[in-house]
Amino acid sequence: MASRGLILLTFSLSLLLLSCSSTQAQLSANFYSSTCPNALSTIRSGIRTAVQRERRMAASLIRLHFHDCFVQGCDASVLLDDTSSFTGEKTARNNRNSVRGFNVIDAVKSQLETLCPGVVSCADVVAVAARDASAAVGGPSWAVTLGRRDSTSATLAAAEANLPSFNDGLDRLVNLFGTKGLSARDMVALSGSHTIGQARIYNNGSNIDANFATTRRRQCPSAAGDGNDNLAPLDLVTPNSFDNNYFRNLVQRRGLLQSDQVLFSGGSTDGIVNEYSRNGRVFSSDFAAAMVRMGSIEPLTGSQGQVRRVCSVVN
């Protein structure tokens, strides 16, 4: 009986691995080479224009891809507006008044619909936009595999359960990323995207530098409704460039968010932060590799889902 159970378990695991391999095999870097050959150049042009108009948009587009993939996979569910049949992800506590860039994705998608109607998915636009946004501010580039399909639904509950929060501790972050097939090193590398962008913050329960904390609190008062529009750069040194100064800030205990500083607070990821703070090339390489892995989280492929014509609504 034990032998038969082991055989069944092995068979089941083999089927699971084959299924995952089959799904990934349907993603290809040249997926649109014949059906929409100008897709990538169209996306790149649209993203460059958006980032030139507002440098902060680069960070927003990278974050949009991240928040998409962490909730039911990289399927553009984060783009869906609420309907009478479901409440989507946009109003989740870690998305509301925070996730942005929808208008940029919509503008690019509109151009693609003119070129190749019903061909390029919103999920692929989001994935490519993140890569092009990184490159537009001097960050790394990477090969984006394509062929993702778009979901036909979204759920607020899934977003609430699967997105990390600015006040998460290290164990929570490591475990959460682990459920997505990402390592602690991937998590630290991906957190390095905070080298660009801004945030508003009132409290940081980590061991940040006292003088730094005092300065930040002056800009973002803790009184309700007071200072809500005050944003601070996540990287104080080079806030508009993609580099490794974010990690140098953490070593100096100047992480703006609690979820930043816990990466360097005497825990298991201190060594990774130290390495990235000393070697920007290693960070860039690891960041690109982690983005590729993140972009492969549970994509819809083949006949699954659909290719939305407008990213905010189901066809």
Secondary structure, 3 states (H helix, E strand, C coil): CHHHHHHHHHHHHHHHHHHHHHHHHCCECCCCCCCCCCHHHHHHHHHHHHHHHCCCHHHHHHHHHHHHHCCCCCCCHHHCCCCCCCCCCCCCCCCCCCCCCHHHHHHHHHHHHHHCCCCCCHHHHHHHHHHHHHHHCCCCCCCCCECCEECCCCCHHHHHHHCCCCCCCHHHHHHHHHHCCCCHHHHHHHHHHHHCCEECCCCCCCCCCHHHHHHHHHHCCCCCCCCCCCCEECCCCCCCCCCCHHHHHHHCCCCCCHHHHHHHCCCCCHHHHHHHHHCHHHHHHHHHHHHHHHCCCCCECCCCCECCCCCCCCC
